[in-house]
Amino acid sequence: MTHVAYSTAFAGGVPLRVYQPERPRGDALLWVHGGEFTGGDLDMPETDWVARELARRGHLMVTVDYRLVTAALRFPAPSDDVLDAWAWLCNHAASLGAVGATHLGGASAGGNLALGAALRIRDGDEAAHGSRLPASVVLAYPTLHAVQPAPSVELVELLRTLPEGERKPSDYSLQMYTRLIDGPIEDAPPAAVPGTAHPAGLPPVMIVASEIDVLRPSAEGYDHLLTEHGVEHDYVVEPGTRHGHLNVPDTTAALATLERIHGWLLKR
């Protein structure tokens, strides 16, 4: 198995890791980790292992150490960091050997930040530095709504099979967004709750949901919204998985999701 090392870089003051493939396919993906907006880092498997494995498959990978939310730091700070990282990748991709498509994606809260950044780019937000839209957006078990659609009866039954310590309260999603957003949730900018923003003008979107996941209704709801508005996308539920399954390296489910992402990137 090919070992993939990384180098460090900075987008302004935002730390990045750059994973260069031994046999590049010419594309690139900026990958944003999850962690409820308040946690996560560049060493967690969802970041480092995913980046190494996709780089091993030929994709230039960049991960971003965005600022985590605290009582004194809220949206748009982490989103601004993702936009800075995206601008850096757009400016450096060719010199790093990625002359083809450049993609943006993330897992869980990182999926929120990735999609929110794409919306800000689409809308010409000044913080986007005039960057081009990504060729596609890749979302793994994302949280995209502060108030999620109601779960299906089937999902409710699946969630009851989780060990007591892994079960989340019914307002779990709302709790995350209350920490992220400084002010009333109903006044939040669309990019902070990207599942509620009109999707017209977005590039193709890939969504991989975890099957036994309290956040799955957010992914399902966004699938329905993209379908309603005719936005090209792919939606799949990874069978038997719990939220964060990319944080369990080399398992059948995590490898299956990596292959899905790899296949998606190859088609773009």
Protein Blocks (a to p, Z undefined) as FASTA:
>chain_A
ZZdddddddehjaccdddddfbdghiacddddeeehpgccfkbmklmmmmmmmmmnopac
dddddddddfkbccfklmmmmmmmmmmmmmmmmmnopabccddddehjlmmmmmmmmmmm
mnopaklnopacdfbdcdehiafbfbdcdddfklmmmmmmpcfklpccfklmmmmmmmmp
gcjfklpcfklmmmlpcfehiacddddddfblcklmmmmmmmmmmmmnopacdddddehi
aehklmmghiaklmmmmmmmmmmmmmZZ
